[in-house]
Amino acid sequence: ALWSGEEQGLLGARAYVAQRFNTAAARDQLAVYLNDDPGSGKTLGFYMEGNTAAKAIFDRWLLPLHDLGATRNVVEKIGSTDHVPFNEAGLPGFNVIKDFNAYDERTRHTNADYPERMTDEALRQSAIVMASFAWQAAMADEKIPPQSTK
């Protein structure tokens, strides 16, 4: 999915969730929402939003990617990205952890924040991690549990 409005209050993701997942049957069709927002650099794993049941699944999926540098899923949460409206709607949504090697507070959201700051190697690695997780989710017999709202 692709939309805008993240910086203006997650407007695009909120509208997408409201339009596409407004019934239980529609919500049941989504395996998982995987978000890649926090800048350039290699993908290291996922923020698991306090969801230890999903972390056990994601940890299994991450094992074959360790040689690419994707080695950790953390239980902690990250806010202000487009996965949040999915979680608020009771859907399993997670955001990647990035290597911030070339993307920090001095460049993020400034006139120095250009695609050229992303290396081909990091882009390939991130694409492989995301494709692997999307494939695993599509092929899984088990449902990825959403974050508990309790």
N, C-alpha and C positions, 0 to 999 in steps of 0.2 A: 504494500500500500504506500501511497505517496500523497502527502497533503502539506499544507502550510499552517501557520498560526500557532506553532509550538511556543514561540517567544511571547505571544500575546495571550497566553492562558490555556495552552493546549487545545485551541479552538478546533483545529482540523481533526485531531484524534477524537475529541469529544463528539463532533458532528458525525464522524464515521461510525463510532460505536452506537450513537443514538439511531442512526439510519439503518445500520446493518444487523444490530444485535438487540433488537427491541422485543424479542420473544424468547422464551425458553428453548424452543426448537432451533432458532437461529444461533443462540449462544452455544448449544450443544454441538454445532457443526464446526466450531473453532477448536483446533487442537492446541494451539498456543500462539501468542503474539510475541515475537522476538524483535526488540528494538535496538538499533545501532545509532546512538546519538552522541556520546560524549567525545567527539573529536576524532582526530587522526591517530595513527598508531595501530599496532597489532592488537587483536582481541585476546584478552587473557582468560576470559570466562564470563560469568553472568552474576549480577546482583540477584539474589533469590527472594528478595522481598519478605524475609522472615519465613519462607515456605520450605520447611525442612523435608517434607514429603517430596516436593518437586526437586529439591536439591539432590536427593538420593538418585533420582532418575538422571538429572543433568550431569552428576558426577560420573555415572556410567558412560554417558555419551561423550564426555570430555576425555576419557582415557586414551582413545586412539589419536587424539590431537595434541598430546603432550609434547611430541617431538617438534610441533610447530610453535611451541611456546604458550599454548592455551592450557593452563595448568590449575586454574582455581575458580571455583564458584564460591561466592561468599553469601552467608545468610543475610547480611545487612541489606538495607533498602537504599534506593536512590530515588529522589523525587524530581519533579519538574521536567519529566520527559514523557514522551507520548505513550508509554506503557501504562501510565497512571490511570487514565480513563478506562482502560480494559480491566484493570484490577478493581476499580470502583464499581464496575458493572458485574463483578463476580466472574471475570474471565482470567485465565492464567496469562499474565504479561510480565516480561522480564527485559531488563536492559543489560547490554554488554558492559564489561569492565575493559577499559582501554589502557594501553601503555601510553602515558602522557609525555613521552620523551621529547616530542617536538610540538606539543600543544599545551600551553599553559595560560595562566591569567594574563600574561603580557601580550599574547597573540589572539586568544579566543575572543571572538566578537569584535575584532578591530579591523582596520584596513590592512593588516598583515595576515588575516585569516583567509588564505587562498587554497584551492585544491592542490596547488603545487607543493604544499607543505606535506602532503601525503606521499609516501614512497610507494613505488610499484610493489615492492615486497610486502609492505604492511597491508596494502589493498588486497593483494592476492590471498594473504594469510587470513584476513578478516572475511573475505568472500568464502573461502573454504570452510571456516568455522561456522559461518551462518548457514551455508548450504548443507553442511553435515547435520546441524541441529534441525533444520527444516525437514530434511529427509527422515531423520530419526523420528521426529514428531509425527510425520505423515504415515510412517510405517508401524508405529507403536500400537500394540494391542491395548496397552493400559492408557487411561486418561491422565493427563497432567492435571493434578489438582490445582484449583485456583487458590490464591492467597486467602487465608481465613479472614473474614471481616469482623470477627469477634474481638 
